[in-house]
């Protein structure tokens, strides 16, 4: 699973050939969640509040890159 970015206490990652809706995985010692790209909300799992806030802020600023990477990894 490619790591898109390492944040202060977690990583934003994406799987190739993953299921829809488009999302990223937030992984860290206190976080294991899937975050939808269209709403930037947790669709499954749990994340530490600070980890999630940092990831969402980063994702908002980089949404075009995330959508592009999702498309590249999940061509159908």
Buried (B, 14 or more C-beta within 10 A) or exposed (E): EEEBBEBEBBBBBBBEEBEEEBBBBBBBEEBBBBBBBEEBEBEEEEBBEBBBEBBBEBBEEBEEEBEEBBEEBBEE
